[in-house]
Amino acid sequence: MAFTGSTLRSRILWPYLSLFALVFALIVWVAVTLVADAVEERLLVQCRDLHSLVSRTGFPLNMPTVGRLKEVLGADIIIVDRQGVTIATTLPVSADDITSHFELEIGAEDSAVPHRARLKSARDLPPSIDPERTWVLAARLRGSMEGWAFYLFSTGDLQARQEAAVRPFLLLAGIALLAVCLIGDRIARSISRPIDDLVAGTRAIATGQREARLPAGGTRELAELAAAFNRMVEDLRRYEADLVRAGKMAAIGQMTGAVAHEIRNPLAAMKLTVQMLARTAPPADRESLQLLEREIARLQFTVDELFDLAQPPALDRAPGALEPVVSDILRLLEPEFAHKRVVCVREFTPVPEVLLDPRRFPRVAMNLCRNAVQAMPEGGRLVVSIGRSPEGRVLLAVRDSGPGLPAEVRDRLFEPFVSTKEGGIGLGLVITKRLVEEHGGTLSVDSGPGGTTFTVALPAAERA
């Protein structure tokens, strides 16, 4: 049987059913043969018992007696004496010596027990008696009547009895075959369905449907296969997202680098000019010049962020404690906390050292804390915690009590120029995330109506 282009289900099911059908046919053939032989044996036993009963009791073997025996056995009977003269029969017989029509088994010529015999000729017998379709038993008569008894069974009647005996077995066998087919189909489905799902999933991935997932079920091996496929798809989505983000960052970096370069020099000249004017300006104008100088400083800070985005400097990481770095940033921001009516709570637990750049990593804590303060314009509670994850990573979490992030920006929070603050340019979290990843960590966010939590997870420094 060729399976080219067939499904996995058919590849499993058809060999299984073919083998079972072959074995089943052999079993049915043997069973039918045994049942047929058993029917013949039972008929022979009945005939022997009845013949023995008639011989022992000395019933007169006349026409009425022979008629009743036919009703019991379902066979035509011929009783002849020792000369072969017919004494009683259920058939019209015209021959003087009917025994010449029969051929007995060797050794059974003088047996009083019925044995198989063969009808050689149907001459002198009714047309309904066919030697090829007649099953004959013959036995010697003893006692008051010496002679022979011949029992003639129609093979059609014998076959009817055999079919009646075989029919329930065939019915049960058919039911068993149907049950086996259904079970085999179910087994084939249970094996092929996860594979079919895997094929459908790979086709979906090939067409760009990155949300395709396989159900985790079936046997342990198939469940592991589904889990590995889902991890592969998740990794693929992440790699594609990282690739797209890297492409965007590269394009934005080139653009912002050029813009920042064009802006930096004029800003420096403007700042120098404002400072010189402030020295000689009357007191009434100094306040305006100082405000202008602060705005120029803010623009310079933005230009510095653009330069960091375009050309990030290399890190110089070394093992160090995280708590002092965070504590220094919190002390630096205390005036801002007081001005914004923000209560800062520290929840520090002992953690191992981490590999960090002491010049650049403080900016991570600075950006996260300032974002938290800006998310609470009416004041609130800021919780800064340091701890460890179950996997052993060092965690820095910054949680505010603000209204939470809008749903429309939650998934795009770490993209360039996406900001929830009025006047924000949307680069702080982008740079923060990149700094965390350059330190070998991850930055995640959890936001809801009760506030927003940013969590930095860093690997612990390996001990020498």
Secondary structure as a PSIPRED ss2 file (coil, helix, strand):
# PSIPRED VFORMAT (PSIPRED V4.0)

   1 M C   1.000  0.000  0.000
   2 A C   1.000  0.000  0.000
   3 F C   1.000  0.000  0.000
   4 T C   1.000  0.000  0.000
   5 G C   1.000  0.000  0.000
   6 S C   1.000  0.000  0.000
   7 T C   1.000  0.000  0.000
   8 L H   0.000  1.000  0.000
   9 R H   0.000  1.000  0.000
  10 S H   0.000  1.000  0.000
  11 R H   0.000  1.000  0.000
  12 I H   0.000  1.000  0.000
  13 L H   0.000  1.000  0.000
  14 W H   0.000  1.000  0.000
  15 P H   0.000  1.000  0.000
  16 Y H   0.000  1.000  0.000
  17 L H   0.000  1.000  0.000
  18 S H   0.000  1.000  0.000
  19 L H   0.000  1.000  0.000
  20 F H   0.000  1.000  0.000
  21 A H   0.000  1.000  0.000
  22 L H   0.000  1.000  0.000
  23 V H   0.000  1.000  0.000
  24 F H   0.000  1.000  0.000
  25 A H   0.000  1.000  0.000
  26 L H   0.000  1.000  0.000
  27 I H   0.000  1.000  0.000
  28 V H   0.000  1.000  0.000
  29 W H   0.000  1.000  0.000
  30 V H   0.000  1.000  0.000
  31 A H   0.000  1.000  0.000
  32 V H   0.000  1.000  0.000
  33 T H   0.000  1.000  0.000
  34 L H   0.000  1.000  0.000
  35 V H   0.000  1.000  0.000
  36 A H   0.000  1.000  0.000
  37 D H   0.000  1.000  0.000
  38 A H   0.000  1.000  0.000
  39 V H   0.000  1.000  0.000
  40 E H   0.000  1.000  0.000
  41 E H   0.000  1.000  0.000
  42 R H   0.000  1.000  0.000
  43 L H   0.000  1.000  0.000
  44 L H   0.000  1.000  0.000
  45 V H   0.000  1.000  0.000
  46 Q H   0.000  1.000  0.000
  47 C H   0.000  1.000  0.000
  48 R H   0.000  1.000  0.000
  49 D H   0.000  1.000  0.000
  50 L H   0.000  1.000  0.000
  51 H H   0.000  1.000  0.000
  52 S H   0.000  1.000  0.000
  53 L H   0.000  1.000  0.000
  54 V H   0.000  1.000  0.000
  55 S H   0.000  1.000  0.000
  56 R H   0.000  1.000  0.000
  57 T H   0.000  1.000  0.000
  58 G C   1.000  0.000  0.000
  59 F C   1.000  0.000  0.000
  60 P C   1.000  0.000  0.000
  61 L C   1.000  0.000  0.000
  62 N C   1.000  0.000  0.000
  63 M H   0.000  1.000  0.000
  64 P H   0.000  1.000  0.000
  65 T H   0.000  1.000  0.000
  66 V H   0.000  1.000  0.000
  67 G H   0.000  1.000  0.000
  68 R H   0.000  1.000  0.000
  69 L H   0.000  1.000  0.000
  70 K H   0.000  1.000  0.000
  71 E H   0.000  1.000  0.000
  72 V H   0.000  1.000  0.000
  73 L H   0.000  1.000  0.000
  74 G C   1.000  0.000  0.000
  75 A C   1.000  0.000  0.000
  76 D E   0.000  0.000  1.000
  77 I E   0.000  0.000  1.000
  78 I E   0.000  0.000  1.000
  79 I E   0.000  0.000  1.000
  80 V E   0.000  0.000  1.000
  81 D E   0.000  0.000  1.000
  82 R C   1.000  0.000  0.000
  83 Q C   1.000  0.000  0.000
  84 G C   1.000  0.000  0.000
  85 V C   1.000  0.000  0.000
  86 T E   0.000  0.000  1.000
  87 I E   0.000  0.000  1.000
  88 A E   0.000  0.000  1.000
  89 T E   0.000  0.000  1.000
  90 T C   1.000  0.000  0.000
  91 L C   1.000  0.000  0.000
  92 P C   1.000  0.000  0.000
  93 V C   1.000  0.000  0.000
  94 S C   1.000  0.000  0.000
  95 A C   1.000  0.000  0.000
  96 D C   1.000  0.000  0.000
  97 D C   1.000  0.000  0.000
  98 I H   0.000  1.000  0.000
  99 T H   0.000  1.000  0.000
 100 S H   0.000  1.000  0.000
 101 H H   0.000  1.000  0.000
 102 F E   0.000  0.000  1.000
 103 E E   0.000  0.000  1.000
 104 L E   0.000  0.000  1.000
 105 E C   1.000  0.000  0.000
 106 I C   1.000  0.000  0.000
 107 G C   1.000  0.000  0.000
 108 A C   1.000  0.000  0.000
 109 E C   1.000  0.000  0.000
 110 D C   1.000  0.000  0.000
 111 S C   1.000  0.000  0.000
 112 A C   1.000  0.000  0.000
 113 V C   1.000  0.000  0.000
 114 P C   1.000  0.000  0.000
 115 H E   0.000  0.000  1.000
 116 R E   0.000  0.000  1.000
 117 A E   0.000  0.000  1.000
 118 R E   0.000  0.000  1.000
 119 L E   0.000  0.000  1.000
 120 K C   1.000  0.000  0.000
 121 S C   1.000  0.000  0.000
 122 A C   1.000  0.000  0.000
 123 R C   1.000  0.000  0.000
 124 D C   1.000  0.000  0.000
 125 L C   1.000  0.000  0.000
 126 P C   1.000  0.000  0.000
 127 P C   1.000  0.000  0.000
 128 S C   1.000  0.000  0.000
 129 I C   1.000  0.000  0.000
 130 D C   1.000  0.000  0.000
 131 P H   0.000  1.000  0.000
 132 E H   0.000  1.000  0.000
 133 R H   0.000  1.000  0.000
 134 T E   0.000  0.000  1.000
 135 W E   0.000  0.000  1.000
 136 V E   0.000  0.000  1.000
 137 L E   0.000  0.000  1.000
 138 A E   0.000  0.000  1.000
 139 A E   0.000  0.000  1.000
 140 R E   0.000  0.000  1.000
 141 L E   0.000  0.000  1.000
 142 R C   1.000  0.000  0.000
 143 G C   1.000  0.000  0.000
 144 S C   1.000  0.000  0.000
 145 M C   1.000  0.000  0.000
 146 E C   1.000  0.000  0.000
 147 G E   0.000  0.000  1.000
 148 W E   0.000  0.000  1.000
 149 A E   0.000  0.000  1.000
 150 F E   0.000  0.000  1.000
 151 Y E   0.000  0.000  1.000
 152 L E   0.000  0.000  1.000
 153 F E   0.000  0.000  1.000
 154 S E   0.000  0.000  1.000
 155 T H   0.000  1.000  0.000
 156 G H   0.000  1.000  0.000
 157 D H   0.000  1.000  0.000
 158 L H   0.000  1.000  0.000
 159 Q H   0.000  1.000  0.000
 160 A H   0.000  1.000  0.000
 161 R H   0.000  1.000  0.000
 162 Q H   0.000  1.000  0.000
 163 E H   0.000  1.000  0.000
 164 A H   0.000  1.000  0.000
 165 A H   0.000  1.000  0.000
 166 V H   0.000  1.000  0.000
 167 R H   0.000  1.000  0.000
 168 P H   0.000  1.000  0.000
 169 F H   0.000  1.000  0.000
 170 L H   0.000  1.000  0.000
 171 L H   0.000  1.000  0.000
 172 L H   0.000  1.000  0.000
 173 A H   0.000  1.000  0.000
 174 G H   0.000  1.000  0.000
 175 I H   0.000  1.000  0.000
 176 A H   0.000  1.000  0.000
 177 L H   0.000  1.000  0.000
 178 L H   0.000  1.000  0.000
 179 A H   0.000  1.000  0.000
 180 V H   0.000  1.000  0.000
 181 C H   0.000  1.000  0.000
 182 L H   0.000  1.000  0.000
 183 I H   0.000  1.000  0.000
 184 G H   0.000  1.000  0.000
 185 D H   0.000  1.000  0.000
 186 R H   0.000  1.000  0.000
 187 I H   0.000  1.000  0.000
 188 A H   0.000  1.000  0.000
 189 R H   0.000  1.000  0.000
 190 S H   0.000  1.000  0.000
 191 I H   0.000  1.000  0.000
 192 S H   0.000  1.000  0.000
 193 R H   0.000  1.000  0.000
 194 P H   0.000  1.000  0.000
 195 I H   0.000  1.000  0.000
 196 D H   0.000  1.000  0.000
 197 D H   0.000  1.000  0.000
 198 L H   0.000  1.000  0.000
 199 V H   0.000  1.000  0.000
 200 A H   0.000  1.000  0.000
 201 G H   0.000  1.000  0.000
 202 T H   0.000  1.000  0.000
 203 R H   0.000  1.000  0.000
 204 A H   0.000  1.000  0.000
 205 I H   0.000  1.000  0.000
 206 A H   0.000  1.000  0.000
 207 T C   1.000  0.000  0.000
 208 G C   1.000  0.000  0.000
 209 Q C   1.000  0.000  0.000
 210 R C   1.000  0.000  0.000
 211 E C   1.000  0.000  0.000
 212 A C   1.000  0.000  0.000
 213 R C   1.000  0.000  0.000
 214 L C   1.000  0.000  0.000
 215 P C   1.000  0.000  0.000
 216 A C   1.000  0.000  0.000
 217 G C   1.000  0.000  0.000
 218 G C   1.000  0.000  0.000
 219 T C   1.000  0.000  0.000
 220 R H   0.000  1.000  0.000
 221 E H   0.000  1.000  0.000
 222 L H   0.000  1.000  0.000
 223 A H   0.000  1.000  0.000
 224 E H   0.000  1.000  0.000
 225 L H   0.000  1.000  0.000
 226 A H   0.000  1.000  0.000
 227 A H   0.000  1.000  0.000
 228 A H   0.000  1.000  0.000
 229 F H   0.000  1.000  0.000
 230 N H   0.000  1.000  0.000
 231 R H   0.000  1.000  0.000
 232 M H   0.000  1.000  0.000
 233 V H   0.000  1.000  0.000
 234 E H   0.000  1.000  0.000
 235 D H   0.000  1.000  0.000
 236 L H   0.000  1.000  0.000
 237 R H   0.000  1.000  0.000
 238 R H   0.000  1.000  0.000
 239 Y H   0.000  1.000  0.000
 240 E H   0.000  1.000  0.000
 241 A H   0.000  1.000  0.000
 242 D H   0.000  1.000  0.000
 243 L H   0.000  1.000  0.000
 244 V H   0.000  1.000  0.000
 245 R H   0.000  1.000  0.000
 246 A H   0.000  1.000  0.000
 247 G H   0.000  1.000  0.000
 248 K H   0.000  1.000  0.000
 249 M H   0.000  1.000  0.000
 250 A H   0.000  1.000  0.000
 251 A H   0.000  1.000  0.000
 252 I H   0.000  1.000  0.000
 253 G H   0.000  1.000  0.000
 254 Q H   0.000  1.000  0.000
 255 M H   0.000  1.000  0.000
 256 T H   0.000  1.000  0.000
 257 G H   0.000  1.000  0.000
 258 A H   0.000  1.000  0.000
 259 V H   0.000  1.000  0.000
 260 A H   0.000  1.000  0.000
 261 H H   0.000  1.000  0.000
 262 E H   0.000  1.000  0.000
 263 I H   0.000  1.000  0.000
 264 R H   0.000  1.000  0.000
 265 N H   0.000  1.000  0.000
 266 P H   0.000  1.000  0.000
 267 L H   0.000  1.000  0.000
 268 A H   0.000  1.000  0.000
 269 A H   0.000  1.000  0.000
 270 M H   0.000  1.000  0.000
 271 K H   0.000  1.000  0.000
 272 L H   0.000  1.000  0.000
 273 T H   0.000  1.000  0.000
 274 V H   0.000  1.000  0.000
 275 Q H   0.000  1.000  0.000
 276 M H   0.000  1.000  0.000
 277 L H   0.000  1.000  0.000
 278 A H   0.000  1.000  0.000
 279 R H   0.000  1.000  0.000
 280 T H   0.000  1.000  0.000
 281 A C   1.000  0.000  0.000
 282 P C   1.000  0.000  0.000
 283 P H   0.000  1.000  0.000
 284 A H   0.000  1.000  0.000
 285 D H   0.000  1.000  0.000
 286 R H   0.000  1.000  0.000
 287 E H   0.000  1.000  0.000
 288 S H   0.000  1.000  0.000
 289 L H   0.000  1.000  0.000
 290 Q H   0.000  1.000  0.000
 291 L H   0.000  1.000  0.000
 292 L H   0.000  1.000  0.000
 293 E H   0.000  1.000  0.000
 294 R H   0.000  1.000  0.000
 295 E H   0.000  1.000  0.000
 296 I H   0.000  1.000  0.000
 297 A H   0.000  1.000  0.000
 298 R H   0.000  1.000  0.000
 299 L H   0.000  1.000  0.000
 300 Q H   0.000  1.000  0.000
 301 F H   0.000  1.000  0.000
 302 T H   0.000  1.000  0.000
 303 V H   0.000  1.000  0.000
 304 D H   0.000  1.000  0.000
 305 E H   0.000  1.000  0.000
 306 L H   0.000  1.000  0.000
 307 F H   0.000  1.000  0.000
 308 D H   0.000  1.000  0.000
 309 L H   0.000  1.000  0.000
 310 A H   0.000  1.000  0.000
 311 Q C   1.000  0.000  0.000
 312 P C   1.000  0.000  0.000
 313 P C   1.000  0.000  0.000
 314 A C   1.000  0.000  0.000
 315 L C   1.000  0.000  0.000
 316 D C   1.000  0.000  0.000
 317 R C   1.000  0.000  0.000
 318 A E   0.000  0.000  1.000
 319 P E   0.000  0.000  1.000
 320 G E   0.000  0.000  1.000
 321 A C   1.000  0.000  0.000
 322 L H   0.000  1.000  0.000
 323 E H   0.000  1.000  0.000
 324 P H   0.000  1.000  0.000
 325 V H   0.000  1.000  0.000
 326 V H   0.000  1.000  0.000
 327 S H   0.000  1.000  0.000
 328 D H   0.000  1.000  0.000
 329 I H   0.000  1.000  0.000
 330 L H   0.000  1.000  0.000
 331 R H   0.000  1.000  0.000
 332 L H   0.000  1.000  0.000
 333 L C   1.000  0.000  0.000
 334 E H   0.000  1.000  0.000
 335 P H   0.000  1.000  0.000
 336 E H   0.000  1.000  0.000
 337 F H   0.000  1.000  0.000
 338 A H   0.000  1.000  0.000
 339 H H   0.000  1.000  0.000
 340 K C   1.000  0.000  0.000
 341 R C   1.000  0.000  0.000
 342 V E   0.000  0.000  1.000
 343 V E   0.000  0.000  1.000
 344 C E   0.000  0.000  1.000
 345 V E   0.000  0.000  1.000
 346 R E   0.000  0.000  1.000
 347 E E   0.000  0.000  1.000
 348 F E   0.000  0.000  1.000
 349 T C   1.000  0.000  0.000
 350 P C   1.000  0.000  0.000
 351 V C   1.000  0.000  0.000
 352 P C   1.000  0.000  0.000
 353 E C   1.000  0.000  0.000
 354 V E   0.000  0.000  1.000
 355 L E   0.000  0.000  1.000
 356 L E   0.000  0.000  1.000
 357 D C   1.000  0.000  0.000
 358 P C   1.000  0.000  0.000
 359 R C   1.000  0.000  0.000
 360 R C   1.000  0.000  0.000
 361 F C   1.000  0.000  0.000
 362 P H   0.000  1.000  0.000
 363 R H   0.000  1.000  0.000
 364 V H   0.000  1.000  0.000
 365 A H   0.000  1.000  0.000
 366 M H   0.000  1.000  0.000
 367 N H   0.000  1.000  0.000
 368 L H   0.000  1.000  0.000
 369 C H   0.000  1.000  0.000
 370 R H   0.000  1.000  0.000
 371 N H   0.000  1.000  0.000
 372 A H   0.000  1.000  0.000
 373 V H   0.000  1.000  0.000
 374 Q H   0.000  1.000  0.000
 375 A C   1.000  0.000  0.000
 376 M C   1.000  0.000  0.000
 377 P C   1.000  0.000  0.000
 378 E C   1.000  0.000  0.000
 379 G C   1.000  0.000  0.000
 380 G E   0.000  0.000  1.000
 381 R E   0.000  0.000  1.000
 382 L E   0.000  0.000  1.000
 383 V E   0.000  0.000  1.000
 384 V E   0.000  0.000  1.000
 385 S E   0.000  0.000  1.000
 386 I E   0.000  0.000  1.000
 387 G E   0.000  0.000  1.000
 388 R E   0.000  0.000  1.000
 389 S C   1.000  0.000  0.000
 390 P C   1.000  0.000  0.000
 391 E C   1.000  0.000  0.000
 392 G C   1.000  0.000  0.000
 393 R C   1.000  0.000  0.000
 394 V E   0.000  0.000  1.000
 395 L E   0.000  0.000  1.000
 396 L E   0.000  0.000  1.000
 397 A E   0.000  0.000  1.000
 398 V E   0.000  0.000  1.000
 399 R E   0.000  0.000  1.000
 400 D C   1.000  0.000  0.000
 401 S C   1.000  0.000  0.000
 402 G C   1.000  0.000  0.000
 403 P C   1.000  0.000  0.000
 404 G C   1.000  0.000  0.000
 405 L C   1.000  0.000  0.000
 406 P C   1.000  0.000  0.000
 407 A H   0.000  1.000  0.000
 408 E H   0.000  1.000  0.000
 409 V H   0.000  1.000  0.000
 410 R H   0.000  1.000  0.000
 411 D C   1.000  0.000  0.000
 412 R C   1.000  0.000  0.000
 413 L C   1.000  0.000  0.000
 414 F C   1.000  0.000  0.000
 415 E C   1.000  0.000  0.000
 416 P C   1.000  0.000  0.000
 417 F C   1.000  0.000  0.000
 418 V C   1.000  0.000  0.000
 419 S C   1.000  0.000  0.000
 420 T C   1.000  0.000  0.000
 421 K C   1.000  0.000  0.000
 422 E C   1.000  0.000  0.000
 423 G C   1.000  0.000  0.000
 424 G C   1.000  0.000  0.000
 425 I C   1.000  0.000  0.000
 426 G C   1.000  0.000  0.000
 427 L C   1.000  0.000  0.000
 428 G H   0.000  1.000  0.000
 429 L H   0.000  1.000  0.000
 430 V H   0.000  1.000  0.000
 431 I H   0.000  1.000  0.000
 432 T H   0.000  1.000  0.000
 433 K H   0.000  1.000  0.000
 434 R H   0.000  1.000  0.000
 435 L H   0.000  1.000  0.000
 436 V H   0.000  1.000  0.000
 437 E H   0.000  1.000  0.000
 438 E H   0.000  1.000  0.000
 439 H C   1.000  0.000  0.000
 440 G C   1.000  0.000  0.000
 441 G C   1.000  0.000  0.000
 442 T E   0.000  0.000  1.000
 443 L E   0.000  0.000  1.000
 444 S E   0.000  0.000  1.000
 445 V E   0.000  0.000  1.000
 446 D E   0.000  0.000  1.000
 447 S E   0.000  0.000  1.000
 448 G E   0.000  0.000  1.000
 449 P C   1.000  0.000  0.000
 450 G C   1.000  0.000  0.000
 451 G E   0.000  0.000  1.000
 452 T E   0.000  0.000  1.000
 453 T E   0.000  0.000  1.000
 454 F E   0.000  0.000  1.000
 455 T E   0.000  0.000  1.000
 456 V E   0.000  0.000  1.000
 457 A E   0.000  0.000  1.000
 458 L E   0.000  0.000  1.000
 459 P C   1.000  0.000  0.000
 460 A E   0.000  0.000  1.000
 461 A C   1.000  0.000  0.000
 462 E C   1.000  0.000  0.000
 463 R C   1.000  0.000  0.000
 464 A C   1.000  0.000  0.000
